[in-house]
Amino acid sequence: MLKNLPKTNHQLSVCEANFLRLKKILQSFSKNNYSFETINPDSSSNIILFNVINRSRHTLIIEAKQNVNYGPFNSFIMRLQVCIDARLAEVISYQGEKAIPYFIKISKSQSRDEQLQQNRFLTEWLESILKNGINPNIEF
């Protein structure tokens, strides 16, 4: 029987938890377009968009965007692959750049744990959305 490698095991745990967070925010993936406004502690707000760009029976590709009013460096866009049957959500690109998988020779432009960093960023972003709250009653 094969064992999961420690690195893979941790990555799977992160992706499983991100799936549950996304499912809660996106109401079990019932729609193709979601728009929210964050409720920030300092009375400011940010626009968050989730668009399902590809839907199949078992997989979703979702584009997630956050637009921040106080600077272009705080806005971002990422694409997520959501595996419904496996209950996993993973970042497949961030700012248009795809992470190189850890088993491929490292490039000079990306770190060895780029994929893990992107998924951890997704974790922290989703946690902040759940913690601070969102206003789902906006139209764009």
N, C-alpha and C positions, 0 to 999 in steps of 0.2 A: 504494500500500500504506500502510495506517495504522500509525503507530507508537504504542506505549504511552506514555502520559504518564509522566514520572519518578515522580510520586506514585503512580500506579496500578501501575507496575512494581514499586516497593518494596513496596506493599501485597500484591501477588500473591506476591512472594518470602516475605514473612512468613506468609501463609496456607498456602503450600505446605509450609514448614518445620513449621508447627503441625500440619498434617495428618499428617506423618510421625511427629512426637512422639506425637500422640494414637493413631495406629495401633499404635505400639509399646506404649504403656501399656495400651490397651484390646484387645490381642490381636486385631488386625485386625477389630474391631467384631463379634465373634462372638456376644456376649450382649446382653441388654437392660439389665441392671443390674450395676454394678460397685461394690464397696466396698473401700476400702483404708485402711490406717493408715500414716501417714508415719513414717519413722524419722529423727528430728531429731538433730542433733549434740549437743544438750544433754539427751539422754535423754527428752525429752518426745515426745508424738505428737499428730497431728491426724487427724481422720476426713475422708476424701475420698470423695464419692459421685458416680458418673456414671450417669445414667439416660437411656436412649434413649426419648424421649417420642413420636417419630414416625419411622417407618422406611418408606422407599419404595425402589424399585429403585436409584435413583441418589443419594438424599439421606437424611441422618440429621439429626434435631434432637436434640441432647443437652443435658440439664441437668446442670451440674457444680456441686457444692457443696463447700465446705470449712468444717468446724466447728472452731473454735479454742477451747480451754478457758479462755484467759486474757483474754477480752474480746470483746464483741459487734462491735467495729469491725474485728477481724481476720478475722471470718467473712464469707463472701461466697457469692453464687450467680450463675451466669451461664448463658446459653443459647448453644449453638454450633450453627452450621449446617455440616455436613460433606458436601461434594460428593464422592462416591466416584469417579465417572468423571473429574472434573476434578482430583481429588486436592488439594482445598482445604478448609481449616477456618477459619471466621471467627466471631467473637463477634457475635451478633445482639442480645443484651441483657445488661446487667450491673446487678445489684441491681434488676432489674425495669424499668430504663430503657433504651430503645433509643437508640442513637447516631443523630444526624442525618447522613445522607450528606454528604460534602464538597461536592457540587455543588448542594445546597439552601442557601438563605439561612440564615446563622448565627442561632441563637437566643441569648438572653441567658443561658440556663442551661447551655449546653454550649459547649465550646471548638471551634475550627475543626477540630482533628485528633482529636476524640473517638474516632472509629472506629479510627484508628491506635493511639491510646493503649490502647484496650481489647485490641486484638490483640497489642500488645507486652506487656501485662500477662499475657495468656495464654501468650505465649512464655516469659516469665520464670518463671511458675508451673510450667509443664510441665518446663522445664529444672531447676527445683529439685526436682521430684518424681523426675526421672531421676537427678539427681546424688546426692541424699540417700537414695533408695530408698524402697520401700513394702513393706508386709506385706499380701499379697493373701489371706491365710488367716484373715480375720475375718468374722464374721457379724453383721448388724444386723437 
